[in-house]
Amino acid sequence: MSMNPVVAEKTPWWKGARGEWLVVMQMVLIGLVFLGPRTIAGWPAWPFPFAYASKVLGEAFMVGGGVLFAAGLVRLGRGLTPLPYPKDGAELVQTGPYALVRHPIYAGGFILALGWALYIHGWLTLGYVAVLFVFLDVKSRREERWLTEKFPAYASYQRRVRRLIPLVY
């Protein structure tokens, strides 16, 4: 069902016509990843050498995810909005990090969160990151319906570029 842009702009934020509740849920999940309980008492510690390797891999993921996240923010420029509903006057961006993945801000945030979970050796944090990934996939699908309505070239872009994980998914 297509959303009338006039209705979306005149609807109060708390009704979520432009994805406001998706943003609220995303912030809750991000808070859980970084501030929530990391493990449960009695669960096994990460075994050596996996513990060391996961710390190193976690650091690399945090740096790479942070770079992808920041590049996505910068490349969107004036089209940047916290909401998944596209901004009036926005243009379809298909270059820079958007040539690598359709949602580099979501992808970068997910990769950074995964790096954090590996770095801190958080069993529960890994679970939160998995939930965050599923949530970002659902959110990106909703956003893509709006983008397809707004930009006729979006369908072609979808066929060429992966959604959330560069070169994979």
Rosetta blueprint (number, residue, H / E / L):
1 M L
2 S L
3 M L
4 N L
5 P H
6 V H
7 V H
8 A H
9 E H
10 K H
11 T L
12 P L
13 W H
14 W H
15 K H
16 G L
17 A L
18 R L
19 G L
20 E H
21 W H
22 L H
23 V H
24 V H
25 M H
26 Q H
27 M H
28 V H
29 L H
30 I H
31 G H
32 L H
33 V H
34 F H
35 L H
36 G L
37 P L
38 R L
39 T L
40 I L
41 A L
42 G L
43 W L
44 P L
45 A L
46 W L
47 P L
48 F L
49 P L
50 F H
51 A H
52 Y H
53 A H
54 S H
55 K H
56 V H
57 L H
58 G H
59 E H
60 A H
61 F H
62 M H
63 V H
64 G H
65 G H
66 G H
67 V H
68 L H
69 F H
70 A H
71 A H
72 G H
73 L H
74 V H
75 R H
76 L H
77 G H
78 R H
79 G H
80 L L
81 T L
82 P L
83 L L
84 P L
85 Y L
86 P L
87 K L
88 D L
89 G L
90 A L
91 E L
92 L L
93 V L
94 Q L
95 T L
96 G H
97 P H
98 Y H
99 A H
100 L L
101 V L
102 R L
103 H L
104 P H
105 I H
106 Y H
107 A H
108 G H
109 G H
110 F H
111 I H
112 L H
113 A H
114 L H
115 G H
116 W H
117 A H
118 L H
119 Y H
120 I H
121 H L
122 G L
123 W H
124 L H
125 T H
126 L H
127 G H
128 Y H
129 V H
130 A H
131 V H
132 L H
133 F H
134 V H
135 F H
136 L H
137 D H
138 V H
139 K H
140 S H
141 R H
142 R H
143 E H
144 E H
145 R H
146 W H
147 L H
148 T H
149 E H
150 K H
151 F L
152 P L
153 A L
154 Y H
155 A H
156 S H
157 Y H
158 Q H
159 R H
160 R H
161 V L
162 R L
163 R L
164 L L
165 I L
166 P L
167 L L
168 V L
169 Y L
